[in-house]
Amino acid sequence: MPGECIANSRFVELFRQGKCTQKELDGLKMLVVEVGIDAITQSESYRLLYYYTAGGDKIPWNQIDHWRPKDVVESNFEPCDHPQI
């Protein structure tokens, strides 16, 4: 849903196991900006926005704002709390 904060389930699990810090997890959280059709793939997708831009190489393709296929997001991400900014 637009306005929802999400994070990759793999990183959330690492956080739960104490293998990454809250700050590291917050740096990977994304905001769902909109649901729509990706102009490139023509598939139903979510437009995501990273909360932090300091991730550098940790951000895939160094993109801050990008589309991800709906099935990828729904199977690999989970809702989480918005980071303290």
ZADO-1210 file (C-alpha; in nm, 4 decimals, padded with zeros to 6 digits):
<atoms>
<atom x="00.0000" y="00.0000" z="00.0000" code="MET" pos="1"/>
<atom x="00.1290" y="00.3516" z="-00.0703" code="PRO" pos="2"/>
<atom x="00.2738" y="00.5095" z="00.2417" code="GLY" pos="3"/>
<atom x="00.3796" y="00.1741" z="00.3847" code="GLU" pos="4"/>
<atom x="00.7364" y="00.1175" z="00.5003" code="CYS" pos="5"/>
<atom x="00.8928" y="-00.2104" z="00.3864" code="ILE" pos="6"/>
<atom x="01.2253" y="-00.3887" z="00.4228" code="ALA" pos="7"/>
<atom x="01.3767" y="-00.6956" z="00.2624" code="ASN" pos="8"/>
<atom x="01.2705" y="-00.9988" z="00.4684" code="SER" pos="9"/>
<atom x="01.6248" y="-01.1371" z="00.4660" code="ARG" pos="10"/>
<atom x="01.7613" y="-00.8227" z="00.6341" code="PHE" pos="11"/>
<atom x="01.4725" y="-00.8132" z="00.8809" code="VAL" pos="12"/>
<atom x="01.5594" y="-01.1698" z="00.9826" code="GLU" pos="13"/>
<atom x="01.9275" y="-01.0746" z="01.0269" code="LEU" pos="14"/>
<atom x="01.8124" y="-00.7887" z="01.2512" code="PHE" pos="15"/>
<atom x="01.5941" y="-01.0256" z="01.4560" code="ARG" pos="16"/>
<atom x="01.8965" y="-01.2534" z="01.5009" code="GLN" pos="17"/>
<atom x="02.1064" y="-00.9592" z="01.6208" code="GLY" pos="18"/>
<atom x="02.3340" y="-00.9790" z="01.3147" code="LYS" pos="19"/>
<atom x="02.2686" y="-00.6216" z="01.2014" code="CYS" pos="20"/>
<atom x="02.1913" y="-00.3017" z="01.3877" code="THR" pos="21"/>
<atom x="01.8790" y="-00.0888" z="01.3825" code="GLN" pos="22"/>
<atom x="02.0748" y="00.1790" z="01.1960" code="LYS" pos="23"/>
<atom x="02.1794" y="-00.0706" z="00.9270" code="GLU" pos="24"/>
<atom x="01.8221" y="-00.1932" z="00.8891" code="LEU" pos="25"/>
<atom x="01.6871" y="00.1628" z="00.8761" code="ASP" pos="26"/>
<atom x="01.9296" y="00.2336" z="00.5914" code="GLY" pos="27"/>
<atom x="01.7612" y="-00.0377" z="00.3840" code="LEU" pos="28"/>
<atom x="01.3998" y="00.0529" z="00.4511" code="LYS" pos="29"/>
<atom x="01.1906" y="00.1791" z="00.1619" code="MET" pos="30"/>
<atom x="00.8651" y="00.3666" z="00.1287" code="LEU" pos="31"/>
<atom x="00.5987" y="00.2387" z="-00.1096" code="VAL" pos="32"/>
<atom x="00.5193" y="00.5522" z="-00.3093" code="VAL" pos="33"/>
<atom x="00.2667" y="00.4136" z="-00.5554" code="GLU" pos="34"/>
<atom x="00.1313" y="00.1008" z="-00.7182" code="VAL" pos="35"/>
<atom x="00.1078" y="00.1035" z="-01.0953" code="GLY" pos="36"/>
<atom x="00.2402" y="-00.0259" z="-01.4237" code="ILE" pos="37"/>
<atom x="00.6168" y="-00.0012" z="-01.4781" code="ASP" pos="38"/>
<atom x="00.6666" y="00.1746" z="-01.8126" code="ALA" pos="39"/>
<atom x="00.9682" y="-00.0440" z="-01.8959" code="ILE" pos="40"/>
<atom x="00.8374" y="-00.3903" z="-01.8058" code="THR" pos="41"/>
<atom x="00.4665" y="-00.3167" z="-01.8504" code="GLN" pos="42"/>
<atom x="00.3940" y="-00.5221" z="-01.5375" code="SER" pos="43"/>
<atom x="00.2155" y="-00.4322" z="-01.2162" code="GLU" pos="44"/>
<atom x="00.4796" y="-00.2873" z="-00.9877" code="SER" pos="45"/>
<atom x="00.5502" y="-00.0809" z="-00.6796" code="TYR" pos="46"/>
<atom x="00.7449" y="00.2431" z="-00.6970" code="ARG" pos="47"/>
<atom x="00.9789" y="00.2437" z="-00.3998" code="LEU" pos="48"/>
<atom x="01.1817" y="00.5204" z="-00.2426" code="LEU" pos="49"/>
<atom x="01.4783" y="00.4593" z="-00.0145" code="TYR" pos="50"/>
<atom x="01.4675" y="00.6581" z="00.3090" code="TYR" pos="51"/>
<atom x="01.8424" y="00.7161" z="00.3140" code="TYR" pos="52"/>
<atom x="02.0680" y="00.8172" z="00.0276" code="THR" pos="53"/>
<atom x="02.3920" y="00.7505" z="00.2152" code="ALA" pos="54"/>
<atom x="02.3806" y="00.3809" z="00.1260" code="GLY" pos="55"/>
<atom x="02.5967" y="00.4334" z="-00.1828" code="GLY" pos="56"/>
<atom x="02.6984" y="00.0967" z="-00.3209" code="ASP" pos="57"/>
<atom x="02.4593" y="-00.0807" z="-00.0847" code="LYS" pos="58"/>
<atom x="02.1674" y="00.0539" z="-00.2867" code="ILE" pos="59"/>
<atom x="02.1051" y="-00.1678" z="-00.5901" code="PRO" pos="60"/>
<atom x="02.2201" y="00.0083" z="-00.9067" code="TRP" pos="61"/>
<atom x="02.2621" y="00.3223" z="-00.6925" code="ASN" pos="62"/>
<atom x="01.8977" y="00.4063" z="-00.7588" code="GLN" pos="63"/>
<atom x="01.7130" y="00.6007" z="-00.4962" code="ILE" pos="64"/>
<atom x="01.3692" y="00.5860" z="-00.6571" code="ASP" pos="65"/>
<atom x="01.2737" y="00.2841" z="-00.8675" code="HIS" pos="66"/>
<atom x="01.0043" y="00.0357" z="-00.9649" code="TRP" pos="67"/>
<atom x="00.9994" y="-00.3278" z="-00.8509" code="ARG" pos="68"/>
<atom x="00.7598" y="-00.5970" z="-00.9778" code="PRO" pos="69"/>
<atom x="00.4658" y="-00.6545" z="-00.7443" code="LYS" pos="70"/>
<atom x="00.5319" y="-01.0295" z="-00.7094" code="ASP" pos="71"/>
<atom x="00.8960" y="-00.9648" z="-00.6132" code="VAL" pos="72"/>
<atom x="00.8007" y="-00.7106" z="-00.3473" code="VAL" pos="73"/>
<atom x="00.5210" y="-00.9216" z="-00.2009" code="GLU" pos="74"/>
<atom x="00.7377" y="-01.2345" z="-00.1763" code="SER" pos="75"/>
<atom x="01.0644" y="-01.0749" z="-00.0563" code="ASN" pos="76"/>
<atom x="00.9666" y="-00.7750" z="00.1559" code="PHE" pos="77"/>
<atom x="00.7645" y="-00.7222" z="00.4698" code="GLU" pos="78"/>
<atom x="00.6053" y="-00.4220" z="00.6387" code="PRO" pos="79"/>
<atom x="00.8095" y="-00.2542" z="00.9106" code="CYS" pos="80"/>
<atom x="00.8153" y="00.0591" z="01.1215" code="ASP" pos="81"/>
<atom x="00.9179" y="00.3840" z="00.9581" code="HIS" pos="82"/>
<atom x="01.2747" y="00.4775" z="01.0553" code="PRO" pos="83"/>
<atom x="01.3442" y="00.7651" z="01.2879" code="GLN" pos="84"/>
<atom x="01.4730" y="01.0349" z="01.0547" code="ILE" pos="85"/>
</atoms>
